[in-house]
Amino acid sequence: TTMLLYEARRLRLPVLYDLDDPLFSVSAYMTYENMRALPAARKAHFVREAPRYLDVLNAADIVSVSTPGLQEHTRLHTARPVYQRRNFADRQTLEAGRRILAHKVNGPRQKPGFRVGFASGSQGHEVDFALIQNDIIGFLEADPHRRLVILGHFDPKWLPVELTDRIERHEFLGYEAYLEVLASLDCAVMPLADDQFNRCKSAVRVLDAAAVAVPSLVGPVSDMAQVVKDSVTGRVIGSGESWVEALEALAGDPGAASALGRSARTEVETTWSAQLAPHLIDPEIIDWVCQ
């Protein structure tokens, strides 16, 4: 990276640094709840590396970040201009979702029972799932046909042993395969521990689920609570509210989850796919690029 920056400066090239997590922040890593699921040496490594990310960030001309929370936290660490470039559903995602939904409508019937999904794109999200584990156990035990679907990274030691036969596991086999598994769900749950790292997180998993018309149930932490329209495209479960009650309401009304999912797909097509829209990218970035 040092040599790339050197060459960029030698050629008088402008440099923009773009990031999706506070990888530069020692304080965010030190209080990051997900680190409890990883070896102590891994956390020490991330903390040790964080200042190097900050060095590169401060060597850029401007910085773009994916959420309001990340923008606020980044501004505490740099004098460089920090703008928003939020995540969106690109053409590949929308087209893949369209193909999968067409096959879902015309293909074999979906598996019986209500299917709840939890996707984990990196290690440590077992801590987030633990926040709602008792609610999930209660929901699954209320009906023998209900299933929990785990996608991606998840240490099975964190899963309740008594529900082993109710849990379906899927490793990531590529993005479209991931979307295909998502499409088999009735809803996706996305709890996050309330810490500085998670407050910076984007709603990319909400956009993935919406691309295949699956509603997301999210907590109040991160940008997900701003992207999901409560009771329109999904549910925002506030602090102290019951996840199991929200799940029971969806499972008890056969058309409720489908209706939310269809609205989520419409919303992602109309609001979260136009990458140059002002709510997705600050005009200052476009002006800077076009100079």
FISETI-129164 format. One line per 10 residues: for each residue x, y, z of N, C-alpha, C, CB. Coordinates in steps of 0.02 Angstrom, whole numbers, plus 50000, padded with zeros to 5 digits. Glycine has a CB too. Layout:
X:Y:Z:X:Y:Z:X:Y:Z:X:Y:Z | ... $
//
This chain:
50041:49940:50000:50000:50000:50000:50043:50063:50000:49953:50000:50060 | 50097:50061:50037:50142:50118:50039:50169:50134:49969:50200:50105:50088 | 50188:50083:49932:50215:50094:49865:50161:50119:49817:50247:50029:49837 | 50100:50094:49825:50045:50118:49783:50032:50192:49796:49982:50077:49796 | 50032:50211:49860:50021:50281:49877:50079:50324:49851:50014:50289:49952 | 50139:50299:49857:50197:50335:49832:50189:50349:49757:50262:50295:49845 | 50171:50296:49720:50165:50303:49647:50107:50350:49629:50155:50234:49614 | 50051:50346:49667:49995:50391:49654:50017:50463:49663:49937:50374:49701 | 50054:50476:49716:50077:50545:49728:50127:50567:49675:50107:50552:49798 | 50171:50521:49655:50221:50538:49603:50187:50558:49538:50269:50480:49592 $
50131:50523:49523:50095:50536:49460:50042:50591:49469:50062:50472:49435 | 50039:50621:49528:49990:50673:49544:49918:50648:49536:50001:50733:49498 | 49907:50586:49557:49840:50557:49554:49803:50570:49619:49843:50481:49541 | 49739:50589:49617:49700:50597:49678:49685:50529:49709:49634:50635:49663 | 49678:50527:49774:49668:50464:49810:49606:50469:49854:49730:50446:49854 | 49560:50421:49845:49501:50415:49887:49506:50350:49925:49435:50418:49844 | 49494:50352:49989:49494:50292:50032:49422:50275:50050:49538:50303:50096 | 49401:50214:50034:49332:50193:50046:49331:50134:50093:49296:50175:49979 | 49288:50136:50144:49284:50079:50190:49213:50070:50217:49333:50089:50248 | 49201:50008:50241:49135:49987:50261:49131:49969:50336:49113:49927:50220 $
49188:49969:50370:49192:49954:50441:49246:49998:50472:49207:49878:50454 | 49243:50010:50538:49294:50052:50571:49359:50013:50585:49267:50080:50636 | 49390:49988:50532:49450:49947:50539:49508:49986:50568:49469:49918:50472 | 49504:50052:50567:49557:50096:50591:49553:50111:50665:49557:50160:50552 | 49499:50089:50698:49482:50114:50765:49500:50064:50819:49408:50130:50769 | 49550:50081:50860:49568:50040:50917:49510:50036:50966:49631:50067:50952 | 49477:50092:50979:49422:50092:51028:49364:50049:51005:49398:50164:51040 | 49349:50049:50940:49294:50007:50915:49310:49933:50923:49280:50023:50841 | 49372:49913:50909:49391:49843:50918:49393:49823:50991:49460:49830:50886 | 49415:49868:51034:49421:49851:51105:49353:49838:51137:49457:49907:51142 $
49301:49869:51111:49234:49860:51139:49188:49817:51095:49202:49928:51150 | 49216:49787:51043:49177:49748:50995:49158:49681:51026:49217:49737:50929 | 49092:49671:51039:49069:49611:51072:49085:49548:51034:48994:49616:51083 | 49086:49550:50968:49099:49491:50928:49167:49460:50942:49094:49507:50855 | 49214:49500:50967:49280:49475:50982:49278:49421:51036:49325:49532:51003 | 49225:49418:51076:49220:49368:51129:49215:49297:51100:49159:49382:51172 | 49195:49292:51037:49189:49226:51005:49254:49205:50971:49133:49226:50955 | 49305:49247:50973:49368:49233:50939:49424:49226:50989:49384:49288:50888 | 49479:49193:50970:49537:49188:51015:49563:49258:51032:49592:49146:50983 | 49590:49265:51093:49616:49330:51115:49670:49356:51069:49643:49325:51186 $
49709:49311:51040:49763:49332:50995:49736:49365:50932:49806:49272:50975 | 49676:49344:50910:49646:49375:50851:49626:49447:50865:49584:49334:50827 | 49596:49458:50923:49578:49526:50942:49640:49569:50948:49539:49526:51008 | 49693:49543:50978:49755:49581:50985:49784:49599:50917:49807:49540:51026 | 49777:49554:50869:49801:49567:50801:49763:49625:50770:49794:49505:50756 | 49696:49624:50775:49656:49677:50746:49673:49745:50778:49581:49662:50754 | 49680:49745:50843:49696:49808:50878:49764:49833:50856:49696:49798:50954 | 49812:49788:50848:49880:49806:50827:49881:49834:50756:49926:49746:50832 | 49838:49808:50713:49838:49829:50643:49798:49893:50631:49809:49774:50600 | 49752:49909:50676:49707:49966:50665:49744:50031:50648:49665:49977:50726 $
49798:50050:50682:49832:50113:50665:49860:50114:50594:49887:50126:50714 | 49875:50055:50566:49900:50053:50497:49845:50073:50448:49927:49983:50480 | 49784:50051:50462:49728:50073:50420:49720:50148:50425:49663:50037:50440 | 49728:50175:50485:49720:50247:50494:49775:50285:50457:49722:50265:50569 | 49835:50257:50455:49890:50289:50418:49872:50296:50344:49955:50249:50426 | 49844:50242:50315:49826:50244:50244:49768:50293:50234:49807:50173:50219 | 49719:50290:50278:49661:50335:50274:49685:50408:50273:49612:50324:50333 | 49732:50425:50317:49756:50493:50322:49802:50513:50264:49792:50503:50387 | 49823:50464:50225:49864:50479:50166:49821:50494:50105:49910:50421:50151 | 49754:50483:50111:49709:50496:50055:49688:50569:50054:49646:50451:50059 $
49659:50590:49997:49632:50658:49992:49564:50664:50024:49629:50680:49919 | 49520:50615:50010:49454:50614:50041:49438:50542:50061:49399:50642:49993 | 49388:50534:50104:49368:50469:50130:49293:50460:50117:49384:50463:50206 | 49273:50400:50095:49202:50385:50088:49186:50324:50132:49182:50371:50014 | 49129:50328:50166:49108:50274:50211:49035:50257:50197:49118:50296:50286 | 49013:50200:50224:48949:50172:50202:48889:50188:50247:48955:50100:50196 | 48900:50218:50306:48844:50231:50350:48853:50297:50387:48835:50173:50399 | 48798:50326:50412:48804:50386:50453:48844:50374:50517:48735:50412:50471 | 48835:50316:50548:48873:50301:50608:48947:50296:50596:48848:50236:50638 | 48966:50266:50540:49037:50260:50523:49065:50329:50505:49046:50211:50464 $
49026:50370:50473:49048:50438:50457:49065:50477:50520:48995:50474:50415 | 49020:50473:50568:49030:50509:50631:49092:50484:50667:48969:50501:50677 | 49102:50418:50669:49160:50390:50704:49225:50405:50668:49151:50314:50713 | 49223:50403:50601:49284:50416:50563:49307:50488:50573:49272:50403:50488 | 49260:50534:50576:49278:50605:50585:49314:50618:50650:49216:50648:50580 | 49308:50573:50698:49344:50581:50761:49418:50564:50753:49313:50536:50815 | 49436:50530:50697:49503:50504:50689:49543:50538:50633:49500:50431:50675 | 49512:50584:50596:49548:50613:50540:49523:50684:50527:49539:50570:50476 | 49568:50724:50497:49548:50791:50474:49530:50791:50400:49605:50841:50486 | 49535:50733:50368:49516:50727:50298:49440:50734:50290:49541:50660:50268 $
49416:50758:50234:49343:50760:50222:49315:50689:50219:49327:50798:50156 | 49261:50677:50256:49230:50610:50258:49158:50616:50233:49231:50581:50331 | 49143:50579:50179:49077:50581:50148:49046:50511:50149:49082:50607:50076 | 48980:50509:50135:48944:50446:50133:48937:50419:50063:48876:50453:50165 | 48949:50354:50056:48933:50317:49995:48903:50251:50019:48998:50306:49949 | 48838:50253:50029:48804:50196:50060:48800:50136:50013:48735:50216:50083 | 48793:50078:50042:48786:50017:50002:48720:50017:49965:48793:49955:50046 | 48718:49984:49909:48658:49980:49869:48656:49912:49834:48654:50038:49817 | 48598:49894:49806:48591:49832:49769:48612:49845:49697:48518:49805:49773 | 48667:49815:49677:48692:49826:49609:48653:49783:49559:48767:49811:49604 $
48669:49792:49495:48632:49757:49442:48638:49682:49449:48658:49779:49374 | 48698:49658:49467:48708:49586:49476:48661:49558:49529:48781:49572:49495 | 48654:49593:49585:48612:49570:49639:48538:49569:49617:48620:49615:49700 | 48516:49623:49585:48446:49627:49565:48429:49574:49512:48430:49696:49538 | 48474:49564:49464:48461:49514:49412:48462:49443:49441:48512:49520:49356 | 48509:49429:49486:48511:49363:49517:48448:49351:49557:48573:49357:49563 | 48426:49402:49594:48364:49396:49632:48304:49384:49588:48352:49458:49673 | 48303:49417:49530:48247:49409:49484:48244:49337:49457:48253:49459:49425 | 48303:49309:49440:48305:49240:49415:48282:49191:49469:48377:49223:49392 | 48306:49201:49529:48289:49156:49584:48215:49159:49600:48331:49172:49647 $
48187:49219:49601:48116:49227:49615:48073:49195:49561:48098:49300:49623 | 48094:49201:49498:48056:49170:49443:48056:49094:49451:48086:49190:49375 | 48113:49067:49470:48116:48994:49480:48074:48973:49540:48189:48971:49490 | 48073:49015:49592:48035:49000:49652:47961:48997:49637:48049:49052:49706 | 47937:49043:49594:47866:49045:49577:47847:48985:49533:47849:49110:49541 | 47891:48968:49486:47875:48916:49437:47902:48847:49456:47903:48935:49370 | 47945:48844:49507:47977:48782:49525:47937:48743:49577:48046:48796:49552 | 47971:48695:49611:47937:48654:49660:47915:48695:49721:47982:48597:49683 | 47867:48670:49757:47841:48705:49815:47895:48711:49869:47779:48670:49843 | 47892:48765:49907:47940:48777:49960:47931:48725:50015:47932:48848:49988 $
47985:48712:50053:47982:48664:50107:47929:48686:50158:48051:48656:50141 | 47893:48637:50189:47840:48655:50236:47869:48686:50300:47798:48594:50254 | 47827:48722:50335:47848:48753:50398:47877:48822:50387:47897:48709:50432 | 47883:48859:50442:47910:48927:50440:47985:48924:50449:47877:48972:50495 | 48022:48956:50403:48095:48953:50402:48125:49021:50419:48120:48928:50333 | 48164:49023:50472:48197:49085:50495:48271:49078:50480:48185:49097:50571 | 48301:49129:50448:48371:49126:50430:48414:49175:50469:48379:49140:50357 | 48477:49154:50480:48527:49197:50511:48591:49190:50470:48540:49178:50587 | 48612:49244:50437:48672:49243:50395:48730:49275:50431:48658:49278:50327 | 48789:49244:50425:48849:49269:50458:48906:49269:50407:48867:49226:50520 $
48924:49330:50385:48976:49336:50334:49047:49336:50361:48966:49398:50295 | 49054:49338:50428:49121:49337:50458:49116:49305:50526:49150:49409:50464 | 49173:49289:50555:49174:49255:50620:49155:49304:50676:49242:49224:50633 | 49124:49277:50727:49107:49317:50786:49033:49334:50793:49144:49379:50784 | 48993:49322:50742:48922:49340:50746:48882:49294:50790:48892:49342:50677 | 48914:49242:50817:48880:49200:50866:48858:49242:50926:48927:49143:50889 | 48897:49294:50942:48880:49338:50998:48815:49376:50984:48937:49388:51013 | 48807:49398:50921:48744:49432:50903:48685:49385:50907:48750:49460:50831 | 48694:49324:50881:48639:49276:50883:48618:49260:50955:48658:49212:50847 | 48667:49258:51000:48653:49241:51070:48603:49290:51102:48717:49241:51111 $
48599:49351:51074:48552:49401:51101:48480:49378:51094:48561:49468:51064 | 48465:49339:51042:48396:49318:51030:48388:49242:51032:48371:49345:50962 | 48439:49207:51056:48437:49134:51054:48377:49106:51091:48501:49106:51083 | 48362:49132:51150:48305:49106:51188:48239:49118:51151:48302:49139:51258 | 48234:49176:51118:48173:49189:51079:48168:49139:51021:48174:49261:51052 | 48224:49125:50988:48223:49078:50933:48205:49008:50957:48292:49077:50897 | 48233:48988:51015:48217:48922:51043:48142:48917:51057:48257:48909:51108 | 48114:48969:51089:48043:48968:51104:48000:48965:51041:48025:49029:51144 | 48021:49001:50990:47983:49002:50928:47985:48934:50894:48011:49055:50880 | 48043:48902:50891:48049:48837:50859:48012:48783:50897:48122:48818:50850 $
48015:48786:50964:47983:48734:51004:47907:48737:51000:48005:48740:51077 | 47880:48794:50979:47807:48801:50976:47777:48763:50916:47789:48874:50971 | 47817:48742:50869:47792:48708:50809:47847:48663:50782:47768:48760:50754 | 47836:48598:50777:47888:48551:50755:47910:48561:50682:47864:48481:50764 | 47871:48597:50643:47889:48607:50572:47932:48670:50561:47826:48613:50531 | 47943:48708:50612:47984:48769:50604:48058:48751:50602:47970:48818:50661 | 48096:48791:50565:48168:48778:50557:48208:48842:50563:48182:48745:50490 | 48269:48835:50590:48319:48889:50590:48371:48872:50537:48352:48898:50661 | 48384:48919:50492:48432:48908:50438:48493:48954:50451:48400:48923:50368 | 48551:48923:50459:48613:48961:50472:48654:48963:50407:48655:48929:50530 $
48673:49023:50385:48712:49031:50325:48781:49059:50343:48676:49076:50273 | 48834:49028:50318:48900:49056:50326:48935:49034:50389:48896:49130:50325 | 48976:49080:50417:49018:49064:50474:48976:49058:50538:49072:49117:50483 | 48983:49002:50573:48950:48995:50638:48979:48935:50673:48872:48988:50629 | 49007:48946:50732:49036:48892:50772:48978:48852:50803:49084:48919:50828 | 48971:48788:50785:48913:48749:50809:48911:48743:50885:48914:48680:50779 | 48967:48756:50919:48967:48752:50993:48920:48804:51023:49039:48762:51020 | 48904:48857:50985:48860:48910:51011:48786:48894:50998:48878:48976:50979 | 48771:48840:50962:48702:48824:50947:48671:48780:51001:48697:48790:50879 | 48607:48789:51016:48575:48748:51067:48571:48675:51046:48505:48775:51082 $
48598:48631:51087:48602:48560:51069:48532:48530:51061:48640:48522:51123 | 48485:48552:51102:48418:48522:51100:48381:48535:51035:48378:48547:51158 | 48407:48582:50995:48373:48598:50932:48413:48577:50870:48358:48672:50929 | 48459:48532:50880:48503:48511:50825:48463:48488:50764:48549:48455:50847 | 48409:48450:50775:48370:48425:50719:48326:48477:50687:48328:48367:50741 | 48323:48538:50716:48283:48593:50688:48327:48644:50651:48243:48627:50743 | 48393:48632:50650:48439:48682:50622:48468:48655:50556:48496:48698:50672 | 48466:48698:50507:48492:48682:50440:48553:48726:50427:48437:48692:50384 | 48610:48696:50410:48672:48734:50402:48691:48738:50328:48730:48702:50442 | 48715:48797:50306:48739:48806:50238:48803:48846:50238:48685:48842:50194 $
48855:48819:50208:48916:48858:50198:48905:48904:50137:48978:48811:50187 | 48945:48958:50133:48941:49001:50074:48974:48967:50015:48974:49070:50089 | 48937:48962:49960:48963:48930:49899:48964:48979:49841:48920:48869:49882 | 48967:49043:49854:48962:49094:49802:48900:49136:49814:48960:49062:49733 | 48901:49196:49786:48848:49244:49802:48779:49222:49780:48864:49311:49771 | 48773:49196:49719:48706:49177:49695:48679:49116:49734:48708:49161:49620 | 48724:49071:49752:48702:49013:49793:48678:49037:49861:48760:48963:49801 | 48711:49088:49888:48690:49118:49952:48620:49148:49944:48740:49172:49975 | 48607:49184:49889:48541:49213:49877:48488:49159:49869:48543:49258:49815 | 48506:49104:49839:48458:49049:49830:48435:49021:49898:48489:48993:49787 $
48482:49014:49944:48463:48990:50011:48420:49043:50046:48526:48974:50054 | 48440:49107:50039:48399:49160:50068:48327:49157:50043:48430:49228:50052 | 48319:49143:49979:48253:49143:49949:48208:49088:49977:48258:49134:49874 | 48238:49038:50008:48198:48983:50037:48171:49001:50106:48241:48919:50043 | 48188:49060:50132:48168:49080:50199:48101:49116:50198:48221:49124:50230 | 48069:49117:50255:48010:49159:50265:48031:49228:50292:47960:49126:50313 | 48085:49230:50330:48112:49293:50353:48184:49283:50376:48069:49323:50411 | 48221:49337:50381:48290:49335:50406:48295:49378:50469:48340:49360:50351 | 48331:49353:50519:48340:49391:50581:48411:49418:50584:48325:49347:50644 | 48419:49481:50606:48484:49515:50605:48495:49555:50668:48489:49560:50543 $
48502:49521:50725:48518:49558:50787:48590:49580:50788:48502:49514:50848 | 48605:49634:50822:48674:49657:50832:48683:49681:50903:48691:49713:50781 | 48739:49662:50934:48756:49689:50999:48768:49764:50993:48819:49653:51028 | 48749:49801:51044:48755:49874:51042:48826:49894:51063:48702:49907:51088 | 48870:49902:51015:48937:49927:51028:48958:49972:50971:48988:49867:51037 | 49015:50006:50979:49036:50055:50930:49047:50025:50861:49099:50089:50953 | 49076:49966:50857:49089:49934:50793:49023:49922:50756:49127:49869:50802 | 48974:49893:50792:48911:49876:50760:48869:49938:50743:48871:49831:50805 | 48877:49992:50781:48840:50053:50764:48862:50081:50696:48850:50106:50818 | 48921:50061:50674:48947:50084:50609:48924:50040:50551:49022:50087:50611 $
48894:49983:50565:48880:49934:50513:48825:49956:50465:48861:49868:50544 | 48831:49930:50403:48783:49947:50351:48726:49896:50348:48819:49950:50282 | 48680:49907:50302:48621:49864:50294:48628:49817:50235:48559:49907:50286 | 48689:49797:50219:48699:49757:50158:48662:49690:50162:48774:49745:50147 | 48658:49660:50222:48622:49597:50227:48546:49607:50217:48635:49564:50296 | 48521:49665:50236:48450:49681:50223:48438:49685:50148:48430:49747:50257 | 48485:49717:50112:48478:49723:50039:48481:49655:50005:48533:49769:50011 | 48525:49611:50029:48529:49543:50001:48462:49507:50008:48585:49503:50037 | 48434:49509:50068:48371:49475:50080:48315:49506:50038:48352:49477:50154 | 48314:49572:50035:48262:49606:49996:48265:49588:49922:48267:49681:50005 $
48326:49575:49897:48334:49558:49826:48296:49495:49808:48407:49550:49810 | 48286:49450:49857:48248:49389:49844:48181:49390:49882:48289:49326:49863 | 48156:49450:49896:48090:49461:49926:48082:49427:49993:48036:49436:49879 | 48134:49431:50034:48130:49404:50102:48134:49463:50151:48188:49352:50116 | 48087:49469:50197:48089:49525:50245:48140:49513:50299:48020:49535:50277 | 48168:49567:50326:48218:49563:50378:48189:49588:50444:48281:49603:50360 | 48206:49553:50498:48191:49576:50565:48257:49600:50595:48158:49519:50609 | 48261:49664:50611:48323:49693:50634:48313:49727:50702:48350:49743:50582 | 48369:49739:50737:48367:49776:50799:48379:49850:50786:48418:49749:50848 | 48386:49890:50839:48394:49962:50831:48465:49984:50816:48370:49996:50893 $
48513:49937:50815:48584:49954:50807:48603:49950:50733:48629:49907:50848 | 48642:49999:50709:48670:50002:50641:48622:50036:50592:48686:49932:50617 | 48643:50039:50530:48603:50071:50478:48543:50029:50456:48646:50086:50418 | 48541:49966:50479:48485:49923:50460:48418:49951:50483:48495:49853:50488 | 48418:49983:50542:48356:50010:50569:48331:50069:50528:48366:50031:50641 | 48375:50101:50489:48354:50156:50446:48331:50132:50378:48412:50205:50438 | 48357:50074:50356:48340:50048:50290:48275:50009:50292:48397:50004:50263 | 48264:49970:50344:48201:49933:50351:48145:49980:50372:48209:49875:50403 | 48090:49978:50336:48030:50016:50355:47986:49970:50397:47991:50043:50292 | 47980:49987:50461:47946:49943:50507:47874:49929:50486:47947:49973:50577 $
47858:49865:50483:47792:49839:50464:47774:49853:50392:47739:49870:50509 | 47823:49876:50352:47811:49887:50280:47857:49841:50239:47823:49961:50261 | 47922:49843:50253:47970:49800:50217:48002:49749:50264:48024:49843:50184 | 47986:49752:50328:48015:49708:50378:47994:49731:50446:48093:49706:50372 | 48033:49713:50497:48017:49734:50565:48080:49762:50597:47989:49676:50607 | 48072:49817:50635:48126:49844:50676:48106:49830:50748:48137:49922:50664 | 48143:49785:50781:48127:49764:50849:48165:49809:50897:48144:49688:50860 | 48130:49853:50931:48162:49901:50976:48188:49868:51039:48114:49955:50994 | 48229:49905:51077:48256:49879:51140:48198:49862:51187:48303:49931:51172 | 48201:49802:51214:48148:49780:51260:48089:49747:51226:48123:49838:51298 $
48085:49751:51160:48031:49717:51124:48048:49644:51113:48018:49752:51056 | 47998:49605:51099:48006:49532:51094:48015:49510:51021:47946:49497:51125 | 48071:49476:51009:48081:49447:50942:48034:49389:50930:48154:49424:50934 | 48020:49350:50982:47977:49292:50972:47906:49314:50956:47977:49247:51035 | 47883:49369:50985:47816:49394:50968:47812:49417:50896:47797:49451:51015 | 47866:49449:50872:47867:49471:50802:47867:49411:50755:47929:49515:50789 | 47905:49359:50773:47906:49299:50732:47839:49263:50733:47962:49252:50756 | 47808:49259:50791:47743:49226:50796:47690:49262:50755:47720:49221:50869 | 47694:49329:50754:47645:49367:50715:47652:49352:50641:47655:49443:50727 | 47713:49344:50617:47723:49327:50546:47702:49256:50531:47797:49338:50527 $
47723:49210:50576:47706:49140:50564:47631:49127:50569:47743:49095:50615 | 47596:49168:50609:47525:49158:50619:47482:49186:50562:47503:49190:50682 | 47513:49226:50519:47477:49254:50461:47513:49233:50398:47472:49333:50466 | 47489:49182:50363:47525:49153:50306:47547:49204:50253:47482:49102:50274 | 47509:49257:50245:47527:49305:50193:47569:49363:50217:47466:49331:50162 | 47579:49370:50283:47612:49429:50310:47685:49433:50288:47608:49429:50385 | 47722:49379:50297:47793:49379:50279:47802:49389:50204:47826:49314:50301 | 47759:49357:50164:47764:49365:50091:47751:49437:50070:47715:49318:50056 | 47702:49469:50102:47686:49538:50085:47744:49585:50103:47622:49560:50122 | 47773:49574:50161:47832:49615:50180:47889:49603:50131:47854:49598:50252 $
47899:49540:50112:47953:49525:50065:47944:49558:49997:47958:49450:50056 | 47882:49557:49972:47869:49590:49908:47882:49665:49913:47797:49577:49885 | 47861:49695:49969:47873:49766:49978:47948:49780:49983:47837:49792:50042 | 47985:49735:50016:48057:49744:50022:48091:49741:49953:48087:49690:50068 | 48068:49696:49910:48096:49691:49843:48081:49755:49804:48068:49629:49806 | 48021:49780:49808:48003:49843:49774:48045:49901:49800:47929:49858:49784 | 48054:49903:49865:48094:49957:49896:48167:49955:49873:48090:49952:49972 | 48195:49895:49868:48265:49890:49848:48273:49909:49775:48292:49819:49861 | 48222:49894:49734:48225:49913:49663:48219:49988:49653:48170:49877:49625 | 48177:50020:49693:48161:50091:49681:48203:50139:49722:48089:50103:49696 $
48226:50118:49781:48260:50164:49827:48333:50147:49838:48224:50164:49893 | 48350:50083:49837:48418:50063:49857:48457:50031:49800:48415:50015:49915 | 48444:50054:49738:48482:50028:49681:48509:50083:49636:48438:49982:49641 | 48483:50143:49641:48507:50199:49599:48570:50228:49631:48451:50255:49590 | 48628:50203:49611:48689:50216:49648:48710:50289:49650:48745:50176:49619 | 48684:50331:49606:48702:50402:49607:48649:50445:49641:48712:50426:49536 | 48600:50413:49672:48548:50451:49708:48579:50487:49768:48491:50404:49731 | 48555:50548:49782:48584:50588:49837:48584:50553:49905:48548:50653:49842 | 48533:50510:49918:48532:50477:49983:48581:50420:49987:48461:50452:49998 | 48611:50401:49931:48660:50347:49930:48732:50373:49925:48647:50301:49872 $
48742:50427:49890:48810:50454:49883:48808:50530:49889:48840:50432:49815 | 48852:50557:49932:48854:50629:49940:48877:50662:49875:48902:50647:49998 | 48845:50716:49856:48864:50750:49793:48936:50773:49792:48818:50809:49781 | 48966:50785:49851:49036:50807:49853:49082:50755:49824:49056:50822:49924 | 49064:50690:49831:49106:50637:49802:49103:50641:49726:49085:50568:49827 | 49043:50649:49700:49035:50652:49626:49072:50713:49599:48959:50656:49607 | 49066:50769:49633:49101:50830:49611:49177:50819:49612:49082:50889:49656 | 49201:50786:49663:49273:50773:49670:49297:50727:49614:49288:50741:49739 | 49259:50674:49598:49278:50627:49546:49279:50662:49478:49230:50567:49545 | 49232:50707:49468:49224:50739:49402:49272:50799:49392:49152:50763:49394 $
49309:50817:49442:49355:50873:49435:49408:50858:49383:49389:50890:49502 $
//
